[in-house]
Amino acid sequence: MQEPAGRADLDAQRAAESYMLPSVEPVQLIDPDGRHVHNDKYPLPDGDSLLGAYRELVVGRRVNDQANALVRQGRMAVYPSSHGQEACQVAAALCIEAADWLFPTYRDTVAVLARGVDPIQALTLLRGDWHSGYDPYEHNVSIQATPLATQLLHAVGVAHAAKLKGENTVVVAMCGDGATSEGDFHEALNFAAVFHVPVVFFVQNNQYAISVPLSHQSVAPSLAHKAIGYGMPGERVDGNDLAALLAVLGKAVDRARDGGGPALVEAHTYRMQSHTNADDATRYRSDDEVAQWVPKDPVMRMRTYLTELKLLDESTEKDIAAEAERVAAALREGLNAESEVDPEDLFRHVYSEKTSQLREQAAKLREELSREQL
């Protein structure tokens, strides 16, 4: 028979289990009124870091507004707005180093921009062009993925490869609450935990998987609790609190880099606008519900805090706004230009060496095009 565990063993087991449990309430360092909230576990990031992150936040909000306008003008095919969620995306990009990797979703354009990707290239995919628009290896940013949760498996693969090669690389894998209902999500978490790879799963819980509310997706105490079943820690954070996001994600990234293995962070936030321009959010949620999240706006919260600390003055605010306008102007100019389409691209990137069928098809197309030009 197995001997009963001693007191010390039980205490060690309980300690191991408790470190996996997320906080009862989402971690918050700055409340909606812009006041500091003390937290023993997560220190407040320094002022310079917060000011730099705020700059990215303002630019991200302006990009969201401009992209929505470009959709209405017919210059973009679709745009999944992250208005209200920008703090999550800025923090995801800023919590990692240049050699680390970011795996975004289709809604994470602001994270892609904060990582340094050219805004026009970042929006090329959503314009409807055939390629992703940017080189993933230039900034270590995977292409944005439309299928739910598929990028999580790729993220785990990159983290596993980095571990096998002895690289000091951490991967941040982003997804939404809807993705946690997909099989790929669970496969990714299980593999990451079993092989102890340096990846941080970052779930932006914006309360809806298109029109399906969270209550119809999961009855777990929180999405962060799902991490426990795979043997990794989970944490909850206020997704509209940029400071808390930087602190919580930063700690998870540091832990992964030091060999602590994977973790799951759930950010509680809200999608203020429709799922995409093709969606009518009024069919499944009320104006009163949306209004409850207006005072929690991440931009206003951080602006109030930085202003009170005199880290943000009128001159700096104008400089940041001007930078955001420059990005918006570049987007208008770049996306208003017509794409130059080369029909030969249909055949160039199917195989490394064209098959006889592809060569035949390409020749027929060239012949047809030449007749049209006569």
DRENVEX-256319 format. One record per residue (C-alpha): residue number from 0; residue in three letters; x, z, y. Coordinates in steps of 0.25 Angstrom, whole numbers, plus 5000, padded with zeros to 4 digits. Layout:
BEGIN
> NUM ALA X Z Y
...
***
This chain:
BEGIN
> 0 MET 5000 5000 5000
> 1 GLN 5004 4997 5014
> 2 GLU 5009 5010 5022
> 3 PRO 5001 5013 5034
> 4 ALA 5007 5010 5047
> 5 GLY 5015 5021 5054
> 6 ARG 5011 5025 5068
> 7 ALA 5023 5017 5074
> 8 ASP 5019 5004 5067
> 9 LEU 5004 5006 5072
> 10 ASP 5009 5008 5086
> 11 ALA 5018 4995 5085
> 12 GLN 5006 4987 5079
> 13 ARG 4997 4992 5090
> 14 ALA 5007 4988 5101
> 15 ALA 5009 4975 5095
> 16 GLU 4994 4972 5095
> 17 SER 4992 4978 5109
> 18 TYR 5002 4969 5115
> 19 MET 4994 4957 5110
> 20 LEU 4981 4961 5117
> 21 PRO 4978 4955 5130
> 22 SER 4974 4964 5142
> 23 VAL 4960 4969 5143
> 24 GLU 4958 4962 5156
> 25 PRO 4965 4950 5161
> 26 VAL 4979 4953 5167
> 27 GLN 4977 4953 5183
> 28 LEU 4988 4955 5193
> 29 ILE 4981 4950 5205
> 30 ASP 4966 4952 5206
> 31 PRO 4956 4942 5212
> 32 ASP 4957 4949 5226
> 33 GLY 4972 4946 5226
> 34 ARG 4977 4960 5223
> 35 HIS 4988 4964 5213
> 36 VAL 4983 4971 5200
> 37 HIS 4994 4979 5194
> 38 ASN 4997 4977 5179
> 39 ASP 5007 4984 5171
> 40 LYS 5010 4973 5161
> 41 TYR 5011 4961 5171
> 42 PRO 5018 4963 5184
> 43 LEU 5014 4954 5196
> 44 PRO 5023 4942 5198
> 45 ASP 5032 4941 5210
> 46 GLY 5026 4936 5223
> 47 ASP 5035 4923 5223
> 48 SER 5030 4919 5209
> 49 LEU 5015 4922 5213
> 50 LEU 5017 4913 5226
> 51 GLY 5023 4902 5218
> 52 ALA 5012 4903 5208
> 53 TYR 5002 4903 5219
> 54 ARG 5007 4890 5225
> 55 GLU 5005 4883 5211
> 56 LEU 4991 4889 5211
> 57 VAL 4987 4883 5224
> 58 VAL 4993 4870 5220
> 59 GLY 4985 4870 5207
> 60 ARG 4972 4873 5214
> 61 ARG 4974 4861 5224
> 62 VAL 4977 4852 5212
> 63 ASN 4964 4856 5205
> 64 ASP 4956 4853 5217
> 65 GLN 4964 4840 5219
> 66 ALA 4962 4836 5205
> 67 ASN 4947 4838 5205
> 68 ALA 4946 4829 5218
> 69 LEU 4954 4818 5211
> 70 VAL 4945 4819 5199
> 71 ARG 4933 4817 5208
> 72 GLN 4940 4805 5215
> 73 GLY 4942 4798 5201
> 74 ARG 4957 4800 5201
> 75 MET 4958 4809 5189
> 76 ALA 4950 4808 5177
> 77 VAL 4948 4823 5175
> 78 TYR 4953 4837 5180
> 79 PRO 4951 4850 5173
> 80 SER 4952 4859 5185
> 81 SER 4959 4873 5184
> 82 HIS 4953 4878 5197
> 83 GLY 4954 4893 5196
> 84 GLN 4964 4893 5184
> 85 GLU 4976 4888 5192
> 86 ALA 4983 4902 5191
> 87 CYS 4983 4901 5176
> 88 GLN 4990 4887 5177
> 89 VAL 5000 4891 5187
> 90 ALA 5004 4903 5179
> 91 ALA 5005 4896 5166
> 92 ALA 5015 4886 5173
> 93 LEU 5023 4896 5181
> 94 CYS 5025 4907 5169
> 95 ILE 5034 4898 5162
> 96 GLU 5048 4892 5164
> 97 ALA 5052 4877 5165
> 98 ALA 5057 4876 5151
> 99 ASP 5043 4882 5146
> 100 TRP 5031 4873 5142
> 101 LEU 5017 4873 5148
> 102 PHE 5006 4867 5139
> 103 PRO 4994 4865 5149
> 104 THR 4979 4861 5146
> 105 TYR 4971 4850 5154
> 106 ARG 4967 4861 5164
> 107 ASP 4981 4865 5167
> 108 THR 4986 4855 5178
> 109 VAL 4989 4866 5187
> 110 ALA 4999 4872 5177
> 111 VAL 5005 4859 5175
> 112 LEU 5008 4857 5190
> 113 ALA 5013 4871 5191
> 114 ARG 5023 4867 5180
> 115 GLY 5029 4856 5189
> 116 VAL 5022 4844 5184
> 117 ASP 5018 4833 5195
> 118 PRO 5004 4835 5199
> 119 ILE 5001 4820 5197
> 120 GLN 5007 4819 5183
> 121 ALA 4999 4832 5179
> 122 LEU 4986 4825 5183
> 123 THR 4989 4812 5177
> 124 LEU 4983 4816 5164
> 125 LEU 4970 4820 5170
> 126 ARG 4969 4807 5178
> 127 GLY 4968 4800 5165
> 128 ASP 4981 4794 5163
> 129 TRP 4986 4792 5149
> 130 HIS 4998 4802 5149
> 131 SER 5000 4816 5154
> 132 GLY 5006 4813 5167
> 133 TYR 5019 4822 5165
> 134 ASP 5030 4824 5156
> 135 PRO 5028 4837 5149
> 136 TYR 5043 4839 5147
> 137 GLU 5046 4838 5162
> 138 HIS 5039 4852 5165
> 139 ASN 5037 4857 5151
> 140 VAL 5022 4855 5153
> 141 SER 5014 4849 5141
> 142 ILE 5003 4838 5145
> 143 GLN 4990 4844 5148
> 144 ALA 4981 4844 5136
> 145 THR 4966 4841 5136
> 146 PRO 4963 4845 5121
> 147 LEU 4961 4860 5121
> 148 ALA 4972 4869 5115
> 149 THR 4981 4857 5109
> 150 GLN 4992 4860 5119
> 151 LEU 4993 4874 5113
> 152 LEU 4999 4869 5100
> 153 HIS 5009 4860 5107
> 154 ALA 5013 4872 5116
> 155 VAL 5015 4881 5104
> 156 GLY 5023 4869 5098
> 157 VAL 5032 4869 5110
> 158 ALA 5034 4884 5110
> 159 HIS 5037 4884 5095
> 160 ALA 5047 4872 5097
> 161 ALA 5054 4880 5108
> 162 LYS 5055 4892 5099
> 163 LEU 5062 4884 5088
> 164 LYS 5072 4878 5098
> 165 GLY 5075 4891 5104
> 166 GLU 5070 4888 5117
> 167 ASN 5066 4898 5127
> 168 THR 5053 4891 5130
> 169 VAL 5039 4896 5132
> 170 VAL 5026 4888 5132
> 171 VAL 5013 4891 5139
> 172 ALA 5001 4885 5133
> 173 MET 4989 4884 5141
> 174 CYS 4974 4883 5137
> 175 GLY 4960 4887 5141
> 176 ASP 4950 4896 5134
> 177 GLY 4943 4884 5127
> 178 ALA 4956 4881 5120
> 179 THR 4956 4895 5113
> 180 SER 4944 4889 5105
> 181 GLU 4953 4878 5099
> 182 GLY 4960 4878 5086
> 183 ASP 4973 4874 5093
> 184 PHE 4973 4886 5101
> 185 HIS 4973 4895 5089
> 186 GLU 4984 4887 5081
> 187 ALA 4993 4887 5093
> 188 LEU 4992 4903 5095
> 189 ASN 4994 4905 5080
> 190 PHE 5006 4896 5079
> 191 ALA 5012 4902 5092
> 192 ALA 5011 4916 5087
> 193 VAL 5015 4913 5072
> 194 PHE 5028 4906 5077
> 195 HIS 5030 4915 5089
> 196 VAL 5032 4904 5099
> 197 PRO 5034 4906 5115
> 198 VAL 5020 4901 5120
> 199 VAL 5010 4907 5129
> 200 PHE 4996 4903 5127
> 201 PHE 4988 4903 5140
> 202 VAL 4973 4903 5140
> 203 GLN 4966 4900 5153
> 204 ASN 4952 4906 5150
> 205 ASN 4944 4899 5161
> 206 GLN 4931 4904 5154
> 207 TYR 4926 4890 5149
> 208 ALA 4930 4880 5139
> 209 ILE 4924 4869 5147
> 210 SER 4909 4874 5146
> 211 VAL 4911 4884 5135
> 212 PRO 4913 4899 5140
> 213 LEU 4923 4908 5134
> 214 SER 4912 4916 5128
> 215 HIS 4909 4905 5119
> 216 GLN 4923 4902 5115
> 217 SER 4928 4916 5111
> 218 VAL 4923 4930 5110
> 219 ALA 4937 4936 5109
> 220 PRO 4940 4947 5120
> 221 SER 4949 4937 5127
> 222 LEU 4956 4924 5123
> 223 ALA 4969 4932 5124
> 224 HIS 4964 4940 5112
> 225 LYS 4966 4928 5104
> 226 ALA 4981 4929 5104
> 227 ILE 4980 4942 5096
> 228 GLY 4976 4935 5084
> 229 TYR 4988 4927 5084
> 230 GLY 4998 4938 5086
> 231 MET 5001 4935 5101
> 232 PRO 4998 4943 5113
> 233 GLY 4987 4939 5123
> 234 GLU 4984 4942 5137
> 235 ARG 4973 4940 5147
> 236 VAL 4976 4937 5162
> 237 ASP 4968 4934 5174
> 238 GLY 4969 4919 5175
> 239 ASN 4966 4919 5190
> 240 ASP 4978 4929 5193
> 241 LEU 4990 4921 5195
> 242 ALA 4999 4933 5195
> 243 ALA 4994 4938 5182
> 244 LEU 4995 4925 5175
> 245 LEU 5009 4924 5179
> 246 ALA 5012 4938 5174
> 247 VAL 5005 4937 5161
> 248 LEU 5009 4922 5157
> 249 GLY 5023 4926 5162
> 250 LYS 5024 4938 5153
> 251 ALA 5019 4930 5141
> 252 VAL 5029 4918 5144
> 253 ASP 5040 4928 5145
> 254 ARG 5036 4935 5131
> 255 ALA 5036 4921 5124
> 256 ARG 5049 4918 5130
> 257 ASP 5055 4931 5125
> 258 GLY 5050 4928 5111
> 259 GLY 5037 4936 5111
> 260 GLY 5029 4924 5106
> 261 PRO 5016 4918 5111
> 262 ALA 5005 4924 5119
> 263 LEU 4991 4921 5124
> 264 VAL 4987 4923 5139
> 265 GLU 4972 4921 5143
> 266 ALA 4970 4919 5158
> 267 HIS 4956 4922 5162
> 268 THR 4952 4912 5173
> 269 TYR 4941 4902 5176
> 270 ARG 4939 4887 5178
> 271 MET 4932 4886 5192
> 272 GLN 4929 4872 5191
> 273 SER 4923 4863 5180
> 274 HIS 4931 4860 5167
> 275 THR 4934 4846 5172
> 276 ASN 4928 4837 5182
> 277 ALA 4919 4832 5170
> 278 ASP 4913 4846 5168
> 279 ASP 4901 4853 5175
> 280 ALA 4904 4868 5175
> 281 THR 4891 4872 5181
> 282 ARG 4884 4868 5167
> 283 TYR 4891 4880 5160
> 284 ARG 4895 4891 5171
> 285 SER 4888 4896 5183
> 286 ASP 4893 4896 5198
> 287 ASP 4892 4911 5198
> 288 GLU 4902 4912 5186
> 289 VAL 4912 4902 5194
> 290 ALA 4910 4910 5207
> 291 GLN 4915 4923 5200
> 292 TRP 4929 4917 5198
> 293 VAL 4930 4912 5212
> 294 PRO 4936 4925 5217
> 295 LYS 4946 4925 5206
> 296 ASP 4953 4912 5211
> 297 PRO 4968 4912 5207
> 298 VAL 4972 4905 5220
> 299 MET 4965 4915 5230
> 300 ARG 4969 4927 5222
> 301 MET 4984 4924 5223
> 302 ARG 4983 4919 5237
> 303 THR 4977 4933 5241
> 304 TYR 4988 4940 5233
> 305 LEU 4999 4933 5239
> 306 THR 4994 4933 5253
> 307 GLU 4992 4948 5253
> 308 LEU 5007 4950 5248
> 309 LYS 5011 4940 5259
> 310 LEU 5017 4931 5249
> 311 LEU 5008 4920 5254
> 312 ASP 5006 4917 5269
> 313 GLU 4999 4906 5276
> 314 SER 5011 4897 5277
> 315 THR 5014 4898 5262
> 316 GLU 4999 4895 5259
> 317 LYS 4999 4883 5267
> 318 ASP 5012 4878 5260
> 319 ILE 5006 4880 5246
> 320 ALA 4993 4873 5251
> 321 ALA 5001 4861 5256
> 322 GLU 5009 4860 5243
> 323 ALA 4995 4860 5235
> 324 GLU 4990 4849 5245
> 325 ARG 5003 4841 5242
> 326 VAL 5000 4842 5227
> 327 ALA 4986 4838 5229
> 328 ALA 4990 4826 5238
> 329 ALA 5000 4821 5227
> 330 LEU 4989 4822 5217
> 331 ARG 4979 4813 5225
> 332 GLU 4990 4803 5228
> 333 GLY 4995 4802 5214
> 334 LEU 4982 4802 5207
> 335 ASN 4976 4792 5217
> 336 ALA 4986 4782 5212
> 337 GLU 4982 4773 5201
> 338 SER 4989 4774 5188
> 339 GLU 4997 4762 5183
> 340 VAL 4993 4760 5169
> 341 ASP 5002 4752 5160
> 342 PRO 4994 4747 5148
> 343 GLU 5007 4747 5139
> 344 ASP 5006 4762 5139
> 345 LEU 4995 4760 5129
> 346 PHE 5006 4757 5119
> 347 ARG 5019 4763 5124
> 348 HIS 5017 4777 5119
> 349 VAL 5009 4776 5106
> 350 TYR 5021 4776 5097
> 351 SER 5036 4777 5100
> 352 GLU 5037 4763 5095
> 353 LYS 5025 4753 5096
> 354 THR 5019 4749 5083
> 355 SER 5016 4734 5081
> 356 GLN 5001 4737 5084
> 357 LEU 5004 4743 5098
> 358 ARG 5014 4732 5101
> 359 GLU 5003 4722 5097
> 360 GLN 4992 4729 5106
> 361 ALA 5002 4730 5118
> 362 ALA 5005 4715 5117
> 363 LYS 4990 4712 5117
> 364 LEU 4987 4721 5129
> 365 ARG 4999 4714 5137
> 366 GLU 4993 4701 5133
> 367 GLU 4979 4705 5138
> 368 LEU 4985 4711 5151
> 369 SER 4993 4698 5154
> 370 ARG 4981 4689 5153
> 371 GLU 4973 4698 5162
> 372 GLN 4984 4696 5173
> 373 LEU 4983 4681 5172
***
